[in-house]
Amino acid sequence: MHNFLKTVTILAMVASLLTVPLGGAALAADKSPEDITASAMWADALIVRPLGLVSIVAGSALFLVSLPFSLTGGNVGETAHTMVVVPSKFTFDRPLGDLTQLEPRHDSAFDYGH
């Protein structure tokens, strides 16, 4: 039973990581924050935000696993930004129902150390 739950959890994390950027792009077609509908808010609150939370947890775990490789490669900042900061901003730093920000954007204020 433990292996089954572990497998389901891993599959749910992978599915959420794959669906968050893909599903939102179709929903976000040319909508401004003024065009946010109640159904978009419901979908965001019940589906997209929980998937964002799963992405934060999965990204944090993957960051920790990849940390030794990032340290040797010298790209810890970029890895942390991609795996932890982007999902966190996606989940917490946008208005409810605003699905126009689903594609990750380069944060010019973040210094990758280059």
Backbone as a ProteinNet text record, in pm:
[ID]
protein_1_A
[PRIMARY]
MHNFLKTVTILAMVASLLTVPLGGAALAADKSPEDITASAMWADALIVRPLGLVSIVAGSALFLVSLPFSLTGGNVGETAHTMVVVPSKFTFDRPLGDLTQLEPRHDSAFDYGH
[TERTIARY]
81.8	0	87	198.4	288.3	345.7	384.7	438.8	334.5	209	101.9	84.1	79.2	64.7	184.2	301.3	422.1	415.8	374.3	362.5	258.2	143.9	37.5	84.3	155.1	205.5	305	395.6	494.8	426.3	331	258.3	179.2	119.2	45.3	138.2	256.6	353.2	399.2	430.9	475.3	363.6	241.9	129	105.4	117.3	95	204.3	327.3	436	417.7	359.3	338.9	215.3	110.7	-14	-21.7	49	39.2	77.9	193.1	225.1	144.2	100.2	30	-116.6	-186.7	-329.5	-361.8	-280.8	-308.5	-290.4	-202.2	-178.9	-304.6	-379.8	-504.2	-609.1	-612.4	-710.5	-676	-550.3	-504.5	-502.1	-560.5	-550.5	-605.1	-515.1	-547.1	-649.2	-634.7	-724	-646.1	-705.5	-644.8	-703.1	-639.3	-692.6	-835.6	-877.6	-1014	-1115.8	-1070.7	-1159.9	-1172.6	-1127	-1131.1	-1276.2	-1314.9	-1452	-1458	-1578.2	-1598	-1553.5	-1579.5	-1538.8	-1386.5	-1318.2	-1171.8	-1120	-1187	-1146.8	-1169	-1282.6	-1310.1	-1206.7	-1179.9	-1082.2	-943.9	-909.6	-779.8	-771.2	-875.9	-873.5	-880.4	-956.3	-978.9	-883.5	-826.9	-742.9	-600.6	-587.6	-456.1	-369	-422.4	-341.5	-296.6	-387.1	-337.7	-228.1	-240.3	-133.6	-5.4	-20.3	96.2	164.8	85.5	143.9	219.6	162	230.6	360.2	355.9	476.6	585	544.9	643.4	710.8	630.2	686	776.1	727.2	806.9	932.9	920.2	1036.5	1139.7	1093.1	1185.8	1258.8	1184.2	1247.4	1348.8	1311.4	1404.2	1526	1504.1	1616.5	1715.4	1663.7	1751.9	1827.3	1758.5	1824.8	1933	1903.6	1999	2104.7	2095.1	2187.4	2335.1	2374.9	2517.2	2565.1	2479.3	2516.8	2517.9	2423.4	2419.9	2541.1	2581.9	2700.7	2825	2839.6	2957.3	2948.8	2828.2	2810.7	2808	2795.9	2797.1	2668.5	2557	2430.7	2322.3	2358.6	2263.5	2153.1	2189.8	2090.9	1987.3	2032.5	1940.4	1851.5	1909.2	1831.8	1726.5	1763.9	1669	1558.3	1595.3	1495.5	1393.6	1442.7	1355	1269.2	1326.7	1254.7	1174.3	1208.3	1139.6	1072.6	1146.2	1093.5	981.3	999.8	896.7	765.5	765.1	637.5	577.9	663.7	613.4	546.7	611.1	550.7	421.7	422	302.6	186.7	215.7	110.2	64	154.6	118.6	123.7	188	213.2	135.8	7	-78.3	-221.9	-306.3	-445.7	-520.1	-615.7	-696.7	-773.9	-763.8	-833.9	-755.4	-642.4	-559.7	-470.6	-513.7	-440.8	-351.3	-331	-245.8	-98.3	-65.5	74.6	123.1	66.2	101.7	235.9	282.6	413.4	519.5	622.4	728.5	798.5	824	893.4	1028.1	1124.5	1257.9	1250.9	1297	1298.9	1432.4	1429.1	1553.3	1621.1	1547.5	1607.2	1685.5	1667.5	1736.3	1871.6	1975.5	2109.2	2152.1	2179.4	2221.6	2369.3	2436.8	2580	2666.9	2611.2	2689.6	2766.7
-118.9	0	126.5	120.8	235.3	268	166.3	187.5	247.8	205.6	259.5	408.8	448.3	589.8	671.7	614.7	683.7	705.5	603.1	613.3	716.3	716.3	812.3	954.7	972.8	1105.5	1155.8	1071.3	1110.4	1142.1	1060.9	1086.4	1216.3	1245.7	1371.1	1491.8	1481.3	1591.9	1614.2	1506.7	1518.3	1575.3	1527	1576.9	1724.9	1767.3	1908.8	1995.8	1947.7	2025.1	2039.1	1939	1943.6	2022.6	2020.4	2084.4	2231.9	2277.5	2418.5	2511	2493.8	2586.4	2562.6	2441.6	2414	2454.1	2418.6	2445.4	2592.9	2666.7	2808	2892.6	2853.5	2933.7	2943.3	2836	2838.4	2925.2	2925.9	3005.2	3153.5	3186.3	3322.9	3405.6	3359.4	3425.7	3568.4	3665.3	3807.4	3858.4	3824.1	3875.9	3971.3	4084	4178.6	4152.6	4202.4	4180.2	4232.1	4328.8	4380.3	4280.1	4183.4	4084.9	3957.3	3958.8	3839.8	3808.2	3684.2	3641.4	3558.5	3538.7	3456.2	3312.6	3261.9	3124.4	3111.6	3215.7	3213.1	3214.2	3288.9	3291.2	3154.9	3092.5	2959.2	2858.8	2859.7	2766.1	2789.5	2916.7	2949.4	2901	2927.1	2892	2741.4	2670.7	2527.9	2435	2481.9	2393.8	2447.1	2568.8	2620.9	2648.9	2715	2746	2619.6	2521.5	2397.9	2329.3	2331.2	2275.1	2356.6	2486.9	2570.9	2533.9	2504	2459.9	2329.4	2236.9	2110.1	2136.8	2231.9	2266.5	2324.8	2403.1	2458.5	2345.5	2252.5	2141.4	2054.9	2020.7	1936.9	2010	2137.7	2215.1	2228	2246.6	2255	2122.8	2012.4	1880.8	1856.1	1890.2	1872.4	1963.1	2083.8	2174.3	2112.6	2056.6	1994.3	1875.4	1796.9	1682	1729.5	1837.9	1885.4	1979.7	2014.1	2110.8	2072.8	1947.5	1916	1941.3	1915.1	1936.7	2085.2	2160.5	2305	2372.5	2323.2	2380.5	2359.5	2239	2213.9	2287.1	2309	2380	2530.7	2578.4	2722.5	2793.5	2721.4	2785.5	2763.7	2777.6	2758.7	2864	2988.2	3096	3074	3037.3	3012.4	2892.2	2788.3	2669.3	2700.9	2772.7	2811.2	2897.7	2990.5	3078.7	2998.8	2908.2	2831.8	2732.7	2665.2	2556.5	2600.3	2715	2755.8	2892.4	2991.7	3127.9	3141.8	3088.7	3101.5	3036.9	2911.9	2856.3	2933.7	2987.6	3065.1	3194	3263.8	3386.7	3355.9	3246.9	3206.9	3179.7	3116	3077	3193	3276.9	3376.2	3521.6	3551	3690.3	3731.5	3703.5	3748	3752.2	3835	3843.2	3711.9	3680.7	3560.7	3567.3	3465.1	3458	3513.6	3577.8	3632.3	3521.4	3461.3	3350	3394.3	3525.9	3576.5	3562.1	3533.5	3526.8	3383.7	3291.7	3151.8	3116	3189	3160.6	3226.7	3151.2	3211.8	3322.6	3430.9	3543.3	3558.6	3606.7	3630.2	3749.7	3733.1	3840	3913	4029.8	4102.2	4150	4159	4203.4	4091.1	3967.8	3855	3838.1	3838.9	3824.7	3679.9	3619.2	3479.5	3464	3571.5	3562.7	3557	3595.2	3594.9	3722
0	0	0	73.7	80	-57.9	-134	-268.3	-360.8	-346	-428.9	-401	-273.8	-240	-287.5	-275.3	-322.2	-473.1	-546.7	-692.1	-731.3	-665.8	-696.2	-666.8	-556.4	-521.7	-626.3	-667.4	-768.6	-901	-941.8	-1066.4	-1058.4	-943.8	-928	-938.4	-879.4	-888.4	-1031.2	-1099.5	-1238.5	-1324.7	-1305.6	-1383.8	-1358.3	-1234.3	-1204.7	-1265.1	-1261.5	-1321.7	-1472.2	-1533.6	-1677.7	-1716.3	-1634.2	-1673.4	-1639.2	-1539.3	-1501.7	-1616.8	-1680.4	-1788.7	-1915.5	-1941.3	-2065.9	-2062.4	-1957.2	-1949.8	-1939.5	-1871.1	-1851.2	-1974.3	-2062.3	-2182.7	-2267.3	-2274	-2351.1	-2283.4	-2151.3	-2078.3	-2075.9	-2094.4	-2076.3	-2203.8	-2309.5	-2439	-2434.4	-2438.8	-2451.3	-2350.7	-2225.2	-2122.3	-2034.2	-2004.7	-1912.8	-1774.1	-1669.3	-1534.5	-1516.3	-1596.4	-1587.6	-1641	-1721.2	-1781.6	-1699.1	-1576.7	-1492.8	-1459.1	-1483	-1457.7	-1329.4	-1281.2	-1161.7	-1187.6	-1307.3	-1336.6	-1340.3	-1387.3	-1386.1	-1242.4	-1155	-1014.5	-949.1	-978.5	-923.7	-972.9	-1102.9	-1159.1	-1099.4	-1082.6	-1024.8	-879.9	-802.2	-660.5	-637	-719.6	-694.4	-769	-881	-962.7	-976.2	-1025.4	-1062.6	-940.7	-838.2	-719.4	-644.7	-624	-560.5	-642.1	-774.4	-857.4	-842.5	-823.9	-798.6	-668.1	-564.6	-437.3	-454.5	-530.7	-557.7	-633.9	-726.1	-802.3	-712.5	-612.4	-518.9	-441.2	-390.4	-313.3	-401.4	-520.1	-610.9	-656.6	-689.1	-731.1	-621.6	-497.4	-384.6	-364.3	-375.5	-360.7	-472.2	-594.7	-706.8	-692.6	-639.9	-617.3	-518.3	-410.5	-311.9	-370.7	-453.5	-517.2	-613.9	-685.7	-786.8	-730	-602.5	-543.6	-557.7	-535.3	-554.5	-697.8	-793.2	-933.4	-966.9	-909.6	-931.6	-869.5	-752.3	-687.8	-773.2	-827.2	-910.8	-1043.6	-1092.7	-1219.7	-1204.7	-1081.2	-1058.7	-1095.8	-1098.5	-1136.1	-1030.4	-904.4	-795.7	-801.8	-827.4	-833.7	-941.8	-1060.1	-1171.4	-1142.3	-1083.6	-1050	-944.4	-840.6	-735.5	-792.5	-879.3	-939.2	-1020.8	-1103.9	-1191.5	-1114.4	-1016.5	-949.4	-827.5	-766.9	-644.4	-659.4	-708	-713.1	-816	-935.7	-1039.8	-996.6	-946.3	-899.3	-781.3	-694.2	-579.9	-626.4	-717.9	-771.2	-845.9	-920.4	-993.8	-897.8	-785.8	-693	-605.4	-558.6	-458.7	-505.4	-616.5	-653.4	-778.3	-781.6	-890.8	-841.5	-902.9	-859.9	-885.7	-798.5	-814.4	-945.1	-1025.9	-1153.3	-1270.3	-1243.9	-1352	-1405.5	-1515.1	-1574.1	-1689.1	-1702.9	-1811.1	-1778.3	-1653.4	-1611.3	-1596.4	-1670.5	-1653.3	-1713.5	-1812.3	-1869.6	-1783.2	-1743.6	-1662.5	-1740.4	-1671.5	-1733.6	-1667.6	-1744.5	-1690.6	-1596.7	-1478.1	-1378.7	-1392.1	-1454.6	-1481.8	-1354.3	-1244.1	-1118.1	-1051.1	-1097.6	-1036.3	-1102.7	-1022	-1074.1	-1065	-1180.3	-1184.3	-1152.6	-1131.7	-1102.6	-1227.6	-1341.2	-1466.5	-1479.5
[MASK]
++++++++++++++++++++++++++++++++++++++++++++++++++++++++++++++++++++++++++++++++++++++++++++++++++++++++++++++++++

